[in-house]
Amino acid sequence: MNMVRTLSFVPAALGAGFAFVYVPILILVVFSFNESRLVTVWAGFSTRWYAELLGNVRMLEAAGLSLGIAAASACVSTAVGTLAGYALGRLGRFRLRALFTLLLLAPMVLPEVILGLSMLMTYSALDRAIGWPGERGFTAIALAHATYGTAFVAVIVEARLRGLDPALEEAALDLGAGPLQAFARVTLPLLLPAVAAGWLLAFTLSLDDLVIASFVSGPGATTLPMLVYSSVRLGLSPQINALATVMIAIVAVLAYFGTYRAQNRS
Amino acid sequence: MSTAPWARQARRAFVLPAFLWLGATVAAPLALVAAISLGEATQGAPPFEWGFSFANYALVLEDDIYWGAFLTSARIAGTSTAICLLVGYPMALGIARSPPTRRAFLLFLVVLPFWTSFLVRVYAWLGLLRPTGLINSTLQAVGLIDEPIGLIANAFAVHLGIVYAYLPFMILPIYATLERLDPALVEAAQDLGSKPARTFWRITFPMSVPGMVAGALLVFIPASGEFVIPDLLGGPDTQMIGRVLWLEFFQNRDWPVACAIATMLAALLAGPILAFDRLRVRGT
């Protein structure tokens, strides 16, 4: 036992690190149940901010818009990202592979201000040329987010492909399956956990995005992060604490099933 | 019957739709930004005219509001990356050396904040650091300070925010290299009488360098273009280039200058990004 001895301070550093990460979130959650409007003075337990949140029509509308955009963009990201990840993972060398990789990864690594600006410039040019997208709302934001999410899906799918035996698909091809059939009947089912994880990640990224949506959206469309950002700029509000707590709870459950349980099963 | 070679070739067609998508959604928009950066701002709609002049780049290089923000960004992102490394390395080591049954849960704890809203995590610190925030009010209540101390709107808060937000990106790649490190190497060193600290510096540390480099790039690249953190936690001395670009676009409404800043930022980040891609290909 204990053949690999740990440097003595390492467990303490791990504990301190997790405290650094989780204590601020914990305090945020605790103060969402505070009676007082002041976010820093405890005045007794109350759920009034949750009740106010439920009555905040603008907030609910923004949440609805954001959830819809996140679901739609995650689906597009997953479709294109799976194809792109497959191309990287299975097709070996193809023409312009380096360019392909660069374009695929650019949205993942470039700062969001650049992506947002470039998408808006494109929409503006398209609008002048063909009259679309006009009022930049749901579709425009969802497409911009899909661009962003595709890279993340592709990377997850490629990583999963590296762990899969190519012989399985080759066997299907040797037995006379067409390429589409082999992909749909053999490879895709095996990739499903990665595809699902990619969808969840793309969904979360879209739901969380402030910068790209701020650049791209027209005056009529306000996503949840945009609304949160503008109210945070005006000052702290326990309603935001309550909203944050709800979001953290949802994300914790999603992440638990999406990553932790999925990892443990495989 | 034997359709296999044909089918194997035809799989290549799968690249085509993905390539078209990337061309339309990534290549064309970035090219457009580069093209507009050569134009000139006007009063019309759209607020620019096409052109072929490097005047906007000259402006960015001359006015210290712009080039100063580039330097500030590099400095803040660099320092924050170093702090992330100091905080993240022992955490990655702690996870790699914990019992395998507990590792999955500890990794889950590392990843969970990454899934949580970025804005919410920055907001959490806003409530702690403000003059009337929890830290100041607590310190005042115990009588350690009389006046609130300036914890926000300065370089301290921006560094803290970046380290807090990007720590998982540092921990995960370091953990990945440490996990793959053969425990037999460490055991052999200890059987031969090497003390734990010496074993660490001579064996574990050097072998985890690729993970550290990958983590450093994963923190440095996005941090240098950060907007939300300097905007909510920063002050006048922490003007970062992502925020300058934002203001140039939303307040000054100068599209060509905003595009010039974006193009320069992308060009400056191309080196770190390519370095990261090379590491990624090698499987870190």
Chai-1 contact restraints between the chains, C-beta under 6 A:
chainA,res_idxA,chainB,res_idxB,connection_type,confidence,min_distance_angstrom,max_distance_angstrom,comment,restraint_id
A,M3,B,E187,contact,1.0,0.0,6.0,A-B,restraint_1
A,V4,B,P183,contact,1.0,0.0,6.0,A-B,restraint_2
A,V4,B,V186,contact,1.0,0.0,6.0,A-B,restraint_3
A,R5,B,P196,contact,1.0,0.0,6.0,A-B,restraint_4
A,T6,B,R97,contact,1.0,0.0,6.0,A-B,restraint_5
A,L7,B,P196,contact,1.0,0.0,6.0,A-B,restraint_6
A,L7,B,F200,contact,1.0,0.0,6.0,A-B,restraint_7
A,V10,B,P90,contact,1.0,0.0,6.0,A-B,restraint_8
A,V10,B,L93,contact,1.0,0.0,6.0,A-B,restraint_9
A,V10,B,G94,contact,1.0,0.0,6.0,A-B,restraint_10
A,P11,B,G94,contact,1.0,0.0,6.0,A-B,restraint_11
A,A13,B,P90,contact,1.0,0.0,6.0,A-B,restraint_12
A,L14,B,M91,contact,1.0,0.0,6.0,A-B,restraint_13
A,L14,B,G94,contact,1.0,0.0,6.0,A-B,restraint_14
A,G17,B,V87,contact,1.0,0.0,6.0,A-B,restraint_15
A,G17,B,M91,contact,1.0,0.0,6.0,A-B,restraint_16
A,V21,B,P113,contact,1.0,0.0,6.0,A-B,restraint_17
A,P24,B,A124,contact,1.0,0.0,6.0,A-B,restraint_18
A,P24,B,W125,contact,1.0,0.0,6.0,A-B,restraint_19
A,P24,B,L128,contact,1.0,0.0,6.0,A-B,restraint_20
A,I25,B,A124,contact,1.0,0.0,6.0,A-B,restraint_21
A,L28,B,A124,contact,1.0,0.0,6.0,A-B,restraint_22
A,V39,B,G127,contact,1.0,0.0,6.0,A-B,restraint_23
A,T40,B,G133,contact,1.0,0.0,6.0,A-B,restraint_24
A,T40,B,L134,contact,1.0,0.0,6.0,A-B,restraint_25
A,T40,B,S137,contact,1.0,0.0,6.0,A-B,restraint_26
A,V80,B,A18,contact,1.0,0.0,6.0,A-B,restraint_27
A,V80,B,W21,contact,1.0,0.0,6.0,A-B,restraint_28
A,L83,B,F14,contact,1.0,0.0,6.0,A-B,restraint_29
A,L83,B,A18,contact,1.0,0.0,6.0,A-B,restraint_30
A,A84,B,A18,contact,1.0,0.0,6.0,A-B,restraint_31
A,Y86,B,F14,contact,1.0,0.0,6.0,A-B,restraint_32
A,A87,B,F14,contact,1.0,0.0,6.0,A-B,restraint_33
A,A87,B,V15,contact,1.0,0.0,6.0,A-B,restraint_34
A,A87,B,A18,contact,1.0,0.0,6.0,A-B,restraint_35
A,L91,B,R12,contact,1.0,0.0,6.0,A-B,restraint_36
A,F94,B,R12,contact,1.0,0.0,6.0,A-B,restraint_37
A,F94,B,V15,contact,1.0,0.0,6.0,A-B,restraint_38
A,L103,B,L22,contact,1.0,0.0,6.0,A-B,restraint_39
A,L103,B,V26,contact,1.0,0.0,6.0,A-B,restraint_40
A,L103,B,A27,contact,1.0,0.0,6.0,A-B,restraint_41
A,A106,B,V26,contact,1.0,0.0,6.0,A-B,restraint_42
A,V109,B,I221,contact,1.0,0.0,6.0,A-B,restraint_43
A,V109,B,I273,contact,1.0,0.0,6.0,A-B,restraint_44
A,P111,B,G225,contact,1.0,0.0,6.0,A-B,restraint_45
A,P111,B,G242,contact,1.0,0.0,6.0,A-B,restraint_46
A,V113,B,G225,contact,1.0,0.0,6.0,A-B,restraint_47
A,V113,B,F227,contact,1.0,0.0,6.0,A-B,restraint_48
A,V113,B,G242,contact,1.0,0.0,6.0,A-B,restraint_49
A,V113,B,L245,contact,1.0,0.0,6.0,A-B,restraint_50
A,V113,B,W246,contact,1.0,0.0,6.0,A-B,restraint_51
A,I114,B,A262,contact,1.0,0.0,6.0,A-B,restraint_52
A,I114,B,A266,contact,1.0,0.0,6.0,A-B,restraint_53
A,L117,B,A262,contact,1.0,0.0,6.0,A-B,restraint_54
A,S118,B,P29,contact,1.0,0.0,6.0,A-B,restraint_55
A,S118,B,L30,contact,1.0,0.0,6.0,A-B,restraint_56
A,S118,B,V33,contact,1.0,0.0,6.0,A-B,restraint_57
A,M119,B,P29,contact,1.0,0.0,6.0,A-B,restraint_58
A,M121,B,L32,contact,1.0,0.0,6.0,A-B,restraint_59
A,M121,B,V33,contact,1.0,0.0,6.0,A-B,restraint_60
A,M121,B,I36,contact,1.0,0.0,6.0,A-B,restraint_61
A,T122,B,P29,contact,1.0,0.0,6.0,A-B,restraint_62
A,T122,B,L32,contact,1.0,0.0,6.0,A-B,restraint_63
A,S124,B,P46,contact,1.0,0.0,6.0,A-B,restraint_64
A,T147,B,T25,contact,1.0,0.0,6.0,A-B,restraint_65
A,L173,B,A4,contact,1.0,0.0,6.0,A-B,restraint_66
A,L173,B,A7,contact,1.0,0.0,6.0,A-B,restraint_67
A,L173,B,R8,contact,1.0,0.0,6.0,A-B,restraint_68
A,D174,B,A4,contact,1.0,0.0,6.0,A-B,restraint_69
A,G176,B,T3,contact,1.0,0.0,6.0,A-B,restraint_70
A,G178,B,A7,contact,1.0,0.0,6.0,A-B,restraint_71
A,P179,B,A7,contact,1.0,0.0,6.0,A-B,restraint_72
A,P179,B,A10,contact,1.0,0.0,6.0,A-B,restraint_73
A,P179,B,R11,contact,1.0,0.0,6.0,A-B,restraint_74
A,T204,B,W115,contact,1.0,0.0,6.0,A-B,restraint_75
A,D208,B,S117,contact,1.0,0.0,6.0,A-B,restraint_76
A,D208,B,F118,contact,1.0,0.0,6.0,A-B,restraint_77
A,L210,B,L119,contact,1.0,0.0,6.0,A-B,restraint_78
A,V211,B,F227,contact,1.0,0.0,6.0,A-B,restraint_79
A,P225,B,L119,contact,1.0,0.0,6.0,A-B,restraint_80
A,V228,B,L119,contact,1.0,0.0,6.0,A-B,restraint_81
A,V232,B,Y123,contact,1.0,0.0,6.0,A-B,restraint_82
A,L236,B,G127,contact,1.0,0.0,6.0,A-B,restraint_83
A,A244,B,V120,contact,1.0,0.0,6.0,A-B,restraint_84
A,M247,B,S117,contact,1.0,0.0,6.0,A-B,restraint_85
A,I248,B,T116,contact,1.0,0.0,6.0,A-B,restraint_86
A,V251,B,W115,contact,1.0,0.0,6.0,A-B,restraint_87
A,V251,B,T116,contact,1.0,0.0,6.0,A-B,restraint_88
A,A255,B,L112,contact,1.0,0.0,6.0,A-B,restraint_89
A,A255,B,W115,contact,1.0,0.0,6.0,A-B,restraint_90
A,T259,B,V111,contact,1.0,0.0,6.0,A-B,restraint_91
A,Y260,B,F108,contact,1.0,0.0,6.0,A-B,restraint_92
A,Q263,B,A104,contact,1.0,0.0,6.0,A-B,restraint_93
A,N264,B,A104,contact,1.0,0.0,6.0,A-B,restraint_94
